[in-house]
Amino acid sequence: MPGILRQLSGLGGCTHPIRLAGHRTEHQVDTTTGEIGPALRRLDSAELPAGDLLVRCGNRRTTRCAACAETYRRDTFHLITAGLRGGKGTPEEVTTHPRVFATFTAPSFGPVHNRPGTHGRPRPCRCGRRHAADDPALGTPLDPERYDYEAAVLWNAHAGALWRRFTIHLRREIARHAGLTQRELPERARVSFAKVAEYQKRGAVHFHAVIRLDGPAGGETRPPHWASAELLTDAIRAAASRAVVPGPVVDGNAHTFTFGRQLDIRTVHGPDFDGGRALTDRAVAAYIAKYATKGAETATGTLDRRLRFVAELAALDLPPHAERLVRTAWALGARKDLAHLRLRAWAHMLGFRGHFSTKTRRYSTTLGALRNARAEWQRLQAAIARGDNPHPVGDADETTTLVLAHWAYAGTGLTPTEQWLSASLADTPNNHTPEGDSAR
């Protein structure tokens, strides 16, 4: 029992780990001669208590693996925070750069049940009712037969291209507002951003983005004197209105895709700003990180994995609106002129196939760097637990360690007993790092 507990403790509560069969050996190598010595340590999966090497699944969806999704959320929080407050290789001077938090929505595809005036005096929906916050009718069409399901799916499929078109126009608008040519802008300023995609209850994707205006080398350089949050806001509004992506012609109906009229842009302030209900960098990071682990299944009640056959929908208890979106994506995916959109492969995501979390290179650190830092910290702790010296001195630099490994996929998941033990271990304080140290 102690052996299986030690093996499961490294999963941090993951209940759907990848099972690998194989072996791993470590050899000492003389760096001067290249001679490989005998095996210092060998790990064989058959000798492990679980019979396999268990590796965390790493799924970002809460519905698939709550433990791995929480790790992803914390990493996203650190990534966004580093671009707002500095740290993780990003200078703290970014707090003085113009920064805004913007939300881009989809256009209307038909009237839906909603809660108008939620933040003020509530008003009835168009149907005449005042919906509760958890009313399943929210986001569903008032008249499903007149709702443009085709356009809704195709908009999701083109949302990534629309965002890219927006970023092109944004750089042009910043140059125009600053009185510069497009060639001159990279020599004076750089746009850095991080964004996540979120599904509205109606099943349409919209984007939350932190957009920052830096000097020419990114966060390491001061922005030019003309850079301000007001200029950045005006440029975003102009770019969003100009971003247009031509779509396909389906049965004589030509589609063109733009952002919706609801565009919210708010200036991001530092933690020391005393402005009442001002939007702070920590609040923005927490807000974005929350949506990084959610997919269409959370907002609309649809699927969190791909369909193999459309007949599978008959055995699933999907809300009628979500099911119709999925069926529309599946039907459109059969058209040869839409094959490049891969709508059947992404029918469970209602046509959207873009990355949920993206950023520019100079915004801040990367999720990969955070994962590597965490893995290195875990290796250090394991070396200390074994009694090895994690920081060798003396002549140790004349040798190095060669690791030879061969692993093959052996399955997914845990036995019921292993699953219960793993979930129990995840609740212990020593089995995961706190939010402030998750990417140590």
C-alpha positions as CSV (number, residue, x, y, z in Angstrom):
1,M,0.0,0.0,0.0
2,P,2.7,2.6,0.8
3,G,4.2,2.0,-2.7
4,I,1.0,2.7,-4.6
5,L,0.3,5.7,-2.4
6,R,3.7,7.2,-3.4
7,Q,3.1,6.5,-7.1
8,L,-0.4,8.1,-7.0
9,S,0.7,11.1,-5.0
10,G,2.6,12.4,-8.0
11,L,-0.7,12.6,-10.0
12,G,-2.0,15.4,-7.8
13,G,-5.6,14.1,-8.0
14,C,-5.7,13.3,-11.7
15,T,-8.2,10.5,-12.2
16,H,-7.6,9.8,-15.9
17,P,-3.8,9.5,-16.2
18,I,-2.0,8.0,-19.1
19,R,-0.6,4.5,-18.4
20,L,2.8,3.8,-20.0
21,A,4.6,0.4,-20.2
22,G,8.4,0.3,-20.7
23,H,11.6,1.1,-18.9
24,R,14.1,3.9,-18.1
25,T,17.8,3.6,-17.3
26,E,20.4,6.2,-16.2
27,H,24.0,5.8,-17.2
28,Q,27.0,7.9,-16.2
29,V,28.9,9.4,-19.1
30,D,32.5,10.7,-19.0
31,T,32.3,14.1,-20.7
32,T,35.9,14.0,-21.7
33,T,36.0,10.6,-23.4
34,G,32.3,10.0,-24.1
35,E,32.5,6.6,-22.4
36,I,29.2,5.3,-21.2
37,G,29.3,3.5,-17.9
38,P,27.0,0.8,-16.5
39,A,23.4,1.5,-15.6
40,L,23.2,3.6,-12.3
41,R,19.5,3.2,-11.9
42,R,16.8,1.4,-13.8
43,L,13.0,1.9,-13.7
44,D,10.8,-0.8,-15.1
45,S,7.1,-0.2,-15.3
46,A,6.3,-3.8,-14.4
47,E,8.0,-3.3,-11.0
48,L,5.8,-0.2,-10.2
49,P,3.0,-0.8,-7.7
50,A,0.4,0.2,-10.3
51,G,2.0,-2.1,-12.9
52,D,2.5,0.9,-15.3
53,L,4.1,4.4,-15.2
54,L,1.3,6.8,-14.6
55,V,1.4,10.3,-16.2
56,R,-1.1,13.1,-15.6
57,C,-3.5,13.5,-18.5
58,G,-3.0,17.3,-18.6
59,N,-6.6,18.0,-19.9
60,R,-7.6,21.6,-19.5
61,R,-11.4,20.9,-19.2
62,T,-12.9,20.8,-15.8
63,T,-15.5,18.3,-17.0
64,R,-12.8,15.8,-18.0
65,C,-10.3,16.2,-15.1
66,A,-10.8,18.7,-12.4
67,A,-7.3,18.3,-11.0
68,C,-5.4,18.9,-14.3
69,A,-7.8,21.7,-15.2
70,E,-7.0,23.4,-11.9
71,T,-3.2,23.2,-12.7
72,Y,-4.0,24.7,-16.2
73,R,-6.0,27.5,-14.6
74,R,-3.2,28.4,-12.2
75,D,-0.6,28.4,-15.0
76,T,-2.9,30.7,-17.0
77,F,-3.3,32.9,-14.0
78,H,0.5,33.2,-13.6
79,L,0.9,33.8,-17.4
80,I,-1.6,36.6,-17.5
81,T,-0.4,38.1,-14.2
82,A,3.2,38.2,-15.4
83,G,2.2,40.3,-18.4
84,L,0.3,42.7,-16.2
85,R,2.5,43.0,-13.1
86,G,5.9,41.5,-14.2
87,G,7.6,38.4,-12.9
88,K,8.5,35.1,-14.5
89,G,11.0,36.9,-16.7
90,T,8.9,39.9,-17.5
91,P,10.0,43.2,-16.0
92,E,7.8,45.0,-13.5
93,E,7.9,48.1,-15.7
94,V,5.0,46.7,-17.6
95,T,2.7,48.1,-14.9
96,T,3.4,51.6,-16.3
97,H,2.5,50.6,-19.9
98,P,-1.0,51.3,-21.4
99,R,-3.1,48.2,-20.7
100,V,-6.8,47.5,-21.4
101,F,-9.1,44.5,-21.0
102,A,-11.4,44.0,-24.0
103,T,-14.3,41.7,-24.7
104,F,-15.3,40.9,-28.3
105,T,-18.7,39.3,-28.9
106,A,-20.4,37.6,-31.8
107,P,-23.2,39.3,-33.8
108,S,-26.8,38.3,-33.4
109,F,-28.1,35.2,-35.2
110,G,-31.6,35.8,-33.9
111,P,-33.3,36.9,-30.6
112,V,-32.6,34.7,-27.6
113,H,-33.9,34.6,-24.0
114,N,-31.8,36.9,-21.8
115,R,-31.7,39.0,-18.7
116,P,-31.6,42.7,-19.8
117,G,-30.5,45.1,-17.2
118,T,-28.8,42.6,-14.9
119,H,-26.4,45.1,-13.6
120,G,-29.0,47.8,-13.0
121,R,-32.8,47.6,-12.8
122,P,-33.8,44.3,-14.2
123,R,-36.2,44.3,-17.1
124,P,-38.3,41.5,-18.6
125,C,-37.0,39.4,-21.4
126,R,-38.6,39.7,-24.9
127,C,-40.7,36.8,-24.0
128,G,-42.3,38.8,-21.1
129,R,-40.7,36.8,-18.3
130,R,-37.9,37.8,-15.8
131,H,-35.5,34.9,-16.0
132,A,-33.5,33.6,-13.0
133,A,-29.8,33.4,-13.4
134,D,-29.9,29.6,-13.6
135,D,-32.8,29.4,-16.0
136,P,-32.0,26.8,-18.7
137,A,-33.9,28.9,-21.2
138,L,-31.2,31.6,-21.2
139,G,-29.4,31.8,-24.5
140,T,-31.9,29.7,-26.3
141,P,-33.8,31.2,-29.3
142,L,-37.2,32.8,-28.9
143,D,-38.1,31.2,-32.2
144,P,-35.8,28.2,-33.1
145,E,-37.2,28.0,-36.6
146,R,-36.0,31.6,-37.4
147,Y,-32.7,31.3,-35.6
148,D,-29.7,31.2,-38.1
149,Y,-28.0,28.1,-36.9
150,E,-25.9,27.9,-40.0
151,A,-24.5,31.3,-39.6
152,A,-23.8,30.7,-35.9
153,V,-21.7,27.6,-36.6
154,L,-19.9,29.2,-39.5
155,W,-19.1,32.2,-37.3
156,N,-17.5,30.0,-34.7
157,A,-15.5,28.3,-37.5
158,H,-14.2,31.7,-38.7
159,A,-13.7,33.4,-35.3
160,G,-10.0,32.6,-35.2
161,A,-9.5,34.2,-38.6
162,L,-11.5,37.2,-37.6
163,W,-9.3,37.7,-34.5
164,R,-6.2,37.6,-36.7
165,R,-7.7,40.2,-39.1
166,F,-8.5,42.4,-36.1
167,T,-4.9,42.3,-34.9
168,I,-3.7,43.4,-38.4
169,H,-6.1,46.3,-38.3
170,L,-5.2,47.2,-34.7
171,R,-1.5,47.8,-35.6
172,R,-2.6,49.9,-38.6
173,E,-5.0,52.0,-36.4
174,I,-2.3,52.5,-33.7
175,A,0.1,53.8,-36.4
176,R,-2.7,56.1,-37.8
177,H,-3.6,57.5,-34.4
178,A,0.1,58.1,-33.7
179,G,0.7,59.8,-37.0
180,L,3.1,57.1,-38.2
181,T,3.4,54.9,-41.2
182,Q,2.9,51.1,-40.9
183,R,6.6,50.7,-41.5
184,E,7.6,53.1,-38.7
185,L,5.4,51.5,-36.0
186,P,7.6,48.4,-35.3
187,E,10.5,50.8,-34.6
188,R,8.5,52.8,-32.1
189,A,6.0,50.4,-30.4
190,R,4.8,46.9,-30.2
191,V,1.3,45.4,-29.4
192,S,1.4,42.6,-26.9
193,F,-1.7,40.6,-25.9
194,A,-3.1,37.5,-24.3
195,K,-6.6,36.2,-24.9
196,V,-9.0,33.3,-24.1
197,A,-12.1,32.2,-25.9
198,E,-15.4,31.7,-24.0
199,Y,-18.7,30.4,-25.1
200,Q,-21.8,32.4,-24.4
201,K,-25.0,30.6,-23.4
202,R,-26.2,30.8,-27.0
203,G,-23.2,28.8,-28.1
204,A,-21.3,31.6,-29.8
205,V,-17.6,32.2,-29.1
206,H,-16.4,35.5,-27.8
207,F,-13.0,36.6,-26.8
208,H,-11.5,38.2,-23.6
209,A,-8.2,39.9,-24.2
210,V,-5.5,41.8,-22.3
211,I,-3.9,44.2,-24.8
212,R,-0.8,46.1,-23.9
213,L,1.2,48.8,-25.7
214,D,5.0,48.4,-25.3
215,G,8.2,49.8,-26.7
216,P,9.7,48.3,-29.8
217,A,11.3,45.4,-27.9
218,G,8.2,44.5,-25.9
219,G,7.8,44.7,-22.1
220,E,11.6,45.4,-21.7
221,T,11.3,48.8,-23.3
222,R,9.3,51.9,-22.5
223,P,6.4,52.8,-24.8
224,P,6.7,56.0,-26.7
225,H,5.5,59.3,-25.2
226,W,2.3,59.3,-27.3
227,A,1.2,55.8,-26.1
228,S,-1.8,55.9,-23.8
229,A,-4.8,53.8,-22.7
230,E,-7.1,56.2,-24.5
231,L,-5.2,55.9,-27.8
232,L,-5.2,52.1,-27.4
233,T,-8.9,52.1,-26.7
234,D,-9.7,54.2,-29.8
235,A,-7.5,52.0,-32.0
236,I,-9.2,48.9,-30.7
237,R,-12.7,50.2,-31.4
238,A,-11.7,51.3,-34.9
239,A,-9.9,48.0,-35.7
240,A,-12.9,45.9,-34.4
241,S,-15.3,47.8,-36.7
242,R,-13.0,47.2,-39.7
243,A,-12.3,43.6,-39.2
244,V,-14.2,41.6,-41.8
245,V,-13.7,38.0,-42.9
246,P,-15.5,36.9,-46.1
247,G,-17.2,33.5,-45.6
248,P,-18.5,30.8,-47.9
249,V,-21.6,30.8,-50.1
250,V,-24.0,28.1,-48.9
251,D,-27.0,27.4,-51.0
252,G,-26.9,30.8,-52.5
253,N,-26.5,32.6,-49.1
254,A,-23.2,34.5,-48.9
255,H,-21.8,34.8,-45.4
256,T,-19.6,37.7,-44.1
257,F,-18.3,37.6,-40.5
258,T,-17.7,40.6,-38.2
259,F,-17.7,41.1,-34.5
260,G,-20.9,42.1,-32.7
261,R,-21.8,45.6,-31.7
262,Q,-21.2,44.8,-28.0
263,L,-17.5,45.7,-27.5
264,D,-16.4,46.4,-23.9
265,I,-13.0,48.0,-23.3
266,R,-11.8,48.9,-19.8
267,T,-8.4,50.3,-18.7
268,V,-6.5,48.0,-16.4
269,H,-5.0,49.6,-13.3
270,G,-2.3,48.5,-10.9
271,P,-3.1,47.2,-7.4
272,D,-2.3,50.6,-5.8
273,F,-4.8,52.5,-7.9
274,D,-7.5,54.0,-5.7
275,G,-10.4,54.3,-8.1
276,G,-13.4,52.7,-6.4
277,R,-14.6,50.0,-8.8
278,A,-11.5,50.2,-11.0
279,L,-10.4,47.1,-12.8
280,T,-7.2,45.8,-11.3
281,D,-4.6,43.5,-12.9
282,R,-5.2,40.7,-10.4
283,A,-9.0,40.7,-11.1
284,V,-8.3,40.5,-14.8
285,A,-5.9,37.6,-14.5
286,A,-8.3,35.7,-12.3
287,Y,-11.2,36.4,-14.7
288,I,-9.3,35.2,-17.7
289,A,-7.9,32.1,-16.0
290,K,-11.4,31.1,-14.9
291,Y,-12.5,30.8,-18.5
292,A,-9.4,29.0,-19.7
293,T,-10.7,25.7,-18.3
294,K,-14.2,25.9,-19.8
295,G,-15.5,24.8,-23.1
296,A,-18.8,24.6,-24.9
297,E,-20.0,21.9,-22.6
298,T,-19.9,24.3,-19.6
299,A,-21.9,27.1,-21.2
300,T,-24.3,25.3,-23.5
301,G,-24.5,21.8,-22.1
302,T,-22.9,20.2,-25.2
303,L,-20.1,17.7,-25.5
304,D,-16.6,17.7,-24.2
305,R,-15.2,15.1,-26.7
306,R,-15.5,14.4,-30.4
307,L,-18.3,12.6,-32.1
308,R,-17.6,9.5,-34.2
309,F,-21.1,9.2,-35.6
310,V,-24.0,11.6,-35.5
311,A,-26.2,8.7,-34.3
312,E,-24.4,9.0,-30.9
313,L,-26.6,12.1,-30.2
314,A,-29.7,10.0,-29.8
315,A,-28.2,8.4,-26.7
316,L,-27.1,11.7,-25.2
317,D,-29.3,14.1,-23.1
318,L,-28.3,17.4,-24.8
319,P,-30.4,20.5,-24.6
320,P,-32.4,21.0,-27.9
321,H,-30.5,24.2,-28.8
322,A,-27.0,22.6,-28.3
323,E,-28.0,19.5,-30.1
324,R,-29.2,21.5,-33.1
325,L,-25.9,23.4,-33.2
326,V,-24.0,20.1,-33.2
327,R,-26.2,18.6,-35.9
328,T,-25.9,21.8,-38.0
329,A,-22.1,21.6,-37.8
330,W,-22.2,17.9,-38.7
331,A,-24.4,18.5,-41.7
332,L,-22.3,21.4,-43.0
333,G,-19.2,19.2,-42.5
334,A,-20.5,16.9,-45.2
335,R,-20.1,19.6,-47.8
336,K,-16.9,19.4,-50.0
337,D,-16.7,23.2,-50.3
338,L,-16.5,23.4,-46.5
339,A,-14.0,20.5,-46.0
340,H,-11.2,22.9,-44.9
341,L,-13.3,24.0,-41.9
342,R,-13.3,20.4,-40.5
343,L,-16.7,20.9,-39.1
344,R,-17.4,17.3,-38.3
345,A,-14.2,16.9,-36.3
346,W,-15.2,20.0,-34.3
347,A,-18.9,19.6,-34.2
348,H,-18.7,19.0,-30.4
349,M,-17.2,22.5,-30.2
350,L,-19.9,24.0,-32.3
351,G,-17.5,24.6,-35.2
352,F,-14.8,26.5,-33.3
353,R,-11.4,24.9,-33.8
354,G,-9.1,27.6,-32.6
355,H,-6.9,27.6,-29.5
356,F,-8.6,28.7,-26.3
357,S,-5.6,30.5,-25.0
358,T,-3.2,32.5,-27.2
359,K,-0.7,35.3,-26.7
360,T,2.0,37.2,-28.5
361,R,5.6,36.2,-27.9
362,R,6.6,39.2,-25.9
363,Y,3.5,39.4,-23.7
364,S,5.0,37.3,-20.9
365,T,6.2,33.8,-20.1
366,T,4.8,30.6,-21.7
367,L,2.8,27.7,-20.4
368,G,5.6,25.4,-21.5
369,A,8.1,27.4,-19.4
370,L,5.8,27.2,-16.4
371,R,5.4,23.4,-16.8
372,N,9.2,23.0,-17.2
373,A,9.8,25.0,-14.0
374,R,7.3,22.9,-12.1
375,A,8.8,19.7,-13.4
376,E,12.3,20.8,-12.5
377,W,11.1,21.7,-9.0
378,Q,9.5,18.2,-8.7
379,R,12.7,16.5,-9.8
380,L,14.7,18.5,-7.2
381,Q,12.3,17.4,-4.5
382,A,12.5,13.8,-5.7
383,A,16.3,13.9,-5.6
384,I,16.3,15.3,-2.0
385,A,13.8,12.5,-1.0
386,R,16.2,9.9,-2.4
387,G,19.1,11.4,-0.5
388,D,20.9,12.5,-3.7
389,N,22.8,15.8,-3.8
390,P,20.8,18.0,-6.1
391,H,23.7,20.5,-6.5
392,P,26.9,18.4,-6.9
393,V,30.2,20.2,-6.5
394,G,33.9,19.3,-7.1
395,D,34.7,17.2,-10.2
396,A,31.1,16.3,-10.9
397,D,31.1,18.5,-14.0
398,E,33.4,16.0,-15.7
399,T,30.5,13.5,-15.9
400,T,26.9,13.7,-16.9
401,T,24.0,11.4,-16.8
402,L,22.5,9.8,-20.0
403,V,18.9,8.8,-19.7
404,L,17.6,6.0,-22.0
405,A,13.9,5.4,-22.0
406,H,11.3,3.5,-24.0
407,W,7.7,3.9,-23.2
408,A,4.6,2.7,-25.0
409,Y,0.9,3.6,-24.4
410,A,-0.8,1.0,-22.3
411,G,-4.2,2.6,-21.5
412,T,-5.9,5.4,-19.7
413,G,-7.5,5.8,-16.3
414,L,-7.3,4.2,-12.9
415,T,-8.9,1.2,-11.2
416,P,-11.7,2.2,-8.8
417,T,-9.4,1.8,-5.8
418,E,-6.6,3.8,-7.5
419,Q,-9.1,6.5,-8.4
420,W,-10.3,6.9,-4.8
421,L,-6.8,6.9,-3.4
422,S,-5.7,9.5,-6.0
423,A,-8.6,11.8,-5.3
424,S,-8.0,11.5,-1.5
425,L,-4.3,12.3,-1.9
426,A,-5.1,15.4,-3.9
427,D,-6.7,17.0,-0.8
428,T,-3.5,16.7,1.3
429,P,-1.6,20.0,1.7
430,N,1.8,18.5,0.7
431,N,0.6,17.1,-2.6
432,H,0.2,20.3,-4.6
433,T,1.8,23.6,-4.6
434,P,-0.2,26.7,-3.6
435,E,-1.3,29.2,-6.3
436,G,1.5,31.5,-5.7
437,D,4.1,28.7,-6.1
438,S,2.4,26.5,-8.8
439,A,5.1,27.5,-11.3
440,R,8.0,27.8,-9.0
